[in-house]
């Protein structure tokens, strides 16, 4: 059972309740929306982890953990994610359903969640230096790990190049060079602006007493917000072809190719586009895997990914540098085959089954289910999982060929080894 209910708490705070009785644990996620901005992205990536380290009442992580244990091992996690050209900062409360407890804890747990977000541990108009320094070090290591992962590094560099001068080019986790200038005082100053200007969406998932939990949320989160302007996202428009090669001390080359389709999530052929990307490089059943990797042994790995709100696709491959042009030629052959309608029944069916399986597994996690429906609301595509599955099942070869005709090559980025 996945019944959806939507509520408007005020002009800038919305709530969605996903009713699901499959789990003993319920989930409440509070999402804050920000536009992707270079000057604030690193602070956004740091802020939620500083907030959940301690609060006004619970001055240390240990005190906060003890309180969580008193609430039958409830927990609060934080997340920072780039969704299109929005930076989404979220806090997720997991708590045992009152149905399975000798006492009701939902209201107390929600009050604690509110305290973590809105009542930080502050001294002299600053966060606590110790906790800010700890989280800066953790974020620094995370960013370095991404840089050291050459596949992620190449993908990020290709994204920056293809979406140059667009907010989408900004990195999700922020930038190392910003961290030195962030301290406990200016981060708190930013927090005050963040909390006053960020629109809020709350997703409640599980089995609650609907009226009670709705009233709790309304009481706790009816917050006055003067919202920051978040521009409407635009589909990426085809630019002139870009080609770049970068050298580094690596053993395996990383190839990233970018393509423009101009298809938005609201378009009728969006799920045809999703299926196209899956047929091309969505898994072991795909054309790229079968032909480039298995048949011709030109790469160690290869895949295609869709950038949903930009109407674009990236193909990534790990290859020997000397195989670069052969690989590109063979990739182009697969793309041309799809333009010419050369798609087998097995390829089409496998791609559809793969995507449908991914959708159905969302129901195995309340947090994943909440994230999915929240992302749907962000792109103004309020389709349910069952509705999407029904659309995917109707996709035919002609639909895929029509999408294939829209494919335009825009980027070739290659990270190769030093000579």
N, C-alpha and C positions, 0 to 999 in steps of 0.2 A: 504494500500500500504506500503510494507516494502522492498524497493530496497536497496541493499547493494553495496557500492563502497569502494574500498580499495586503499590507497595511501601510498607511501613511501616518507617521507619528507627528511630523511637522513638515514644513516645506523642504527641509534639507536632511531629514532623517527618515529612512524607509525601512520597512521590516518585511521579511518573507518567512513564512513558516512552512517547512516541509514535514508533513506528518508521516512518520514511518515507525512501525512497531516491531521492526526486525531485531533491534539492538537493545541491550540493557543500558548502554551509555548514550546520553544525549549530547548534542553539540550546539554551541552558540558561537557564531563568528561575527565580530564587529569589523567592518571594512571601512577604511578611510581612503577617499579618492583624492589624488593630486595630479596635476598635469606633469608630464615628464619635463623637468627643467634641469639643465646642467648644473646650475648653481646650488640646487637643493637635494639632488638625488643621493649624494653620499650621506647627508644628514638624515634623510628618510630611511636609509638602509641601516643606520645606527640606532635611531630613536626607539623603536619598539623593544629592542633588547635591553636598553638602559631602563626603560619603564618597567619591564617585568622582572628586573633584578631585585627591586625593593619598592616600598610604598611609604606614604606618610605614617601609617600605623605599624607596618611591618618593615622595620628599618634594615634588615639584612635578608639575604636569600634564604638563610636558615629559618628565620621567623616566618617568612612567607611560605616556605615549604611545610612547616609545622601546621600552619593554618589550612593549607591544602589537604594535609593528611586528616585533619579534623573533619573536613568535608568529604570524607570517604574517598580519599586519594583523587580528588579532582585535580585538574591540571590546566595551565594556561600556556599556550605556545604562541609564538609570533612568526610572522612571515612578511616578506617584501617581494613583490612580483611586478614585473612590467607586463601589462596587458594592453596591447596596442600602443597608444601614446599616452596611457595613464600609468601612474605609479600607484600601486595598491598596497597599503600597509594594513595588515590585519592581525587581530588577536582572537585566538580560538580557545574557548572554554570547553573542556570535556568533563562531564559529570555523570554519575550514576543516576538513572531515572528514579524519581521518588517512588515509583511503583515497587521497587525492589529493596526499599530501605524502611527501617522502623520509624524514620522521621523525614520531614520534607526539608531538602537542602537547596532547592532551586533558587529561592529568593536570596538566601545568604551567599550562594555562589555567584549570582549575578551582581550582588553588591560588591563582592570582592573583585570581580572583573572590572566593574566601574572604577573602583579605587586604583587598580593597577594602571588604568588608562588616564583617569582624570585627577588623581590625588598622588602625584609623585613624591618621592623622597627628596626634599629640597632643603638646602641650607644657604642663607645669604644670597637668595635669588639665583642659585646655581644647583645643578644636579650634584650628586656626590662624586667627587673626582675619582675615587677608587673604582667605582663601577663604570664610569665613562671610559677610563683607561683600559679596563679589562675588555670591554666590548669593542673598543677601537682596535685592540690587538687581535681579537677574534675576527673582526671584519677584514683587517689587513691580511691575515692568513688566508681567509676565504678568497679575497681578490687575487692574491699571489698564486693560490692553487689553480684558479681559473686561467691566469696568465701562463702558468707552467703546463697546463693541459693544452697541448698545441692544437688539438682539434677545436676546442672552445675558443682559443686565441684567434685562430684563423676565421672562425665563424663570426666572432665579434668584429674583427677588422673588416671582413667583407660586408657586414651589416653597416658599419660606419661609412664605408665607401659608397655602397649602393643607395643608402638613404641619407646621404650628405645633406646638411641644412634642413633635415626633418627631425622632429623630436624622437622618432623611432630609432634614430641612430645612437641615442644615449643609452649607456649601459645600465642594466638593472641594479647591480650591486654597488654602483658608485666607482670612485677613482682613488687610487692610492695617494695621489698628489694632494687630494683635498683633506686627508685625515690629520695632517700636522696642524692645520689651522683651526680644527674643531676642538673645543674644550668644554668643560662642564658649564661655563657661563653662557657662551654663545649658543650652545646646543639647547639650553633651557629657554633662552630668548626665542630661538626658532620654534621650540615646542609650543610656546604660548601662541605664536602666530598659527602654527599647524592646527592646534586644537580649536581655534576660533574660526578657521576658514575652510576646513576640510569637510565636504559632505560625507554623511555616514549612511551605510547600508548594513542592516543586521539580518543575518540568516540564522534561523532557529530550526534545528533538524532533530527529529526523534519523536518520542511519544510523551508529550506534555499534556496537562490540562489546558486546553487551548485558550480559554478565556483568562485563566490565571496568568499564564506565561505572557500573554499579550499585554495584560495590565501591568505586570512587573516591568516589562520592557518599556512601556509607555511612561511609567513613573520614573524609571531610572535614566532613560536616554532621551527624554524630551528636552533637548539642549538647543539653545539659541546659537545659530551659526550664521556668520556673514560670509557666504561661500566664495571661494576663489573661482575665477572664470576658468572653465575647462573647455577648450575649443573643440568643436565637432571634428572628429577624425576624418581625414581624406584618404581615399584610395590613392596608392602610389601611381604616379603618371610616368610613362616611359621616358627615360632620359637617354642621352647619347651613351653608346657602349663604352664601358670602362674596363681597363685591363691593368692589373698590377701584379708584380712579382716581388716577394720579400724573401730575403735569405736569413737563415738562422742556423744555429748549431743543432740540427736535428737529423734523424736517420730516415724518416719517412715523410714524403711530401704531403701537403694538405691542400686539396683543390676544392674551391667553392665557386659554384656557378649560380648566377641570379637571373630570374626570369619574371617578367611582368605579364599579368593576365587581365588586370582591371576588373576583377569580379569581387563584389562586396558581399558580406554575410547576409545582406538583405535581398540580394539578387536571386531570381528563381533558379539559376544554375549553380548556386553556391555549393550544394551538396554533390552536384556533378563534378565540380572542381575538386572537392575533397576526395572523391572516388578516383579521379584522374591522378592525383598526386600519389594515392595509395597504389594504383596499378603501376605507375612509373617506378616508384622507389620506396614503398611503404613497408617492405619486409622481405622475407626469404622467397615469397611467391612472386615478387615484382620483376619487371623487365630488366631494370638495372642490375639487380642481384643475379638474376639468371644468366644474363648475357655478358655483362661487364666483369663481374666477379667470378662466376662459376665457369662459364663457357670459355672465356678468353683469359681468365686469371690476371686481369690488369690492375686489380685493386685489392686491398686488405678489407676495406669496408666501403659501403656506398649506400646513400639514402637520400630521399627527397623529403622536404618539410614545407609546410604551408604557413605563410604569415597571414593569419586570418583577416585582420582589419586592413591590411595593406594590399591585398589581392595579388600577392607575389609568392614565388616558390624558390627555395634554395636547394641545390644538389650539392652534397658534400661527399668527398671520397679521399681515402688514404691510399696513396700510390707511391711507387718508385718514381723519382723525378724524370727518368728517361721515358716513362710511359705516359707522360702528360698528354701529348697530342693524340696518341692512339686512344686514350681514355675519352678525351673530349669528342673525338670523331665518333666513337661508338655510342656515347651518350646522345649525340645529335641524331644518330640513326634511330635510336629508340623513340626520340621525340617526333621524328618524321614519320615513323611507323604509326604512331598514334594519330597524327594529323591525317594520315591516309586510311585510318580505320582498321589497321592491322592489330586487332585486340582479340585474344582468344576467349572463349567462354570460361575457361579455367581461370585466366587472369582476372576477368571481371568478377566472377563469383568469389574468388579468393580475397580480392580487395574489399568487396562488400562485407564478407563474413568477418574479415579482420577488423574493420571499423565498427561493425555491429557488436562484436565481442568486446571491444574497448568501451563502448557505450554501456553495455550490460554490466561490466565489472565495476562501473561507477557506483552501482547500488550495493557493493560490498563494503563501502565506507561512507559514513554520514558526512565526514569532512569533505571527501571528494565530491559527493553529491551536492553539497552546499556550494562548493567552489564552481561546479559546473553551472548550476542555475544562476549563480551570481554573474559569471562570465557571460551567460546568455542575456542577462538583463543589461549588462554594459554595452553589448552590441545591438541592443534593441531587437533581439531575435528570440522572442519568448516561447520557443518550441520545447515541448517535453521530450524526454528520451524516446518514448514510444512513437511520437510523431516523427522524430528524425529517422528512426529505424524504418518506419513505413516509407519515408521519402527515399532512403538509400535503397530499399528493396526494389523500387520502381526504376532505378537508374539503368539505362540501356547503353549499348555501344554507340548509337547515334548521338546520345547526350555527351558521351565522353569525347567523341570526335569533334563536336561543336566547341567544346572547351579547348581542345588541342589546337584549334585554329587560332586561338587568341594568344598563344604562347609566343612571347618576344624575348629574345636574349638581351640581357643588359649588362651582365657583369661576369668577369673572369678574374678570380683572385687565386694566386698560388703562393703558398708558403713552402719554400724549398730549402735544401741544405746548402751550406757554404761549400764552395768548390775547393 
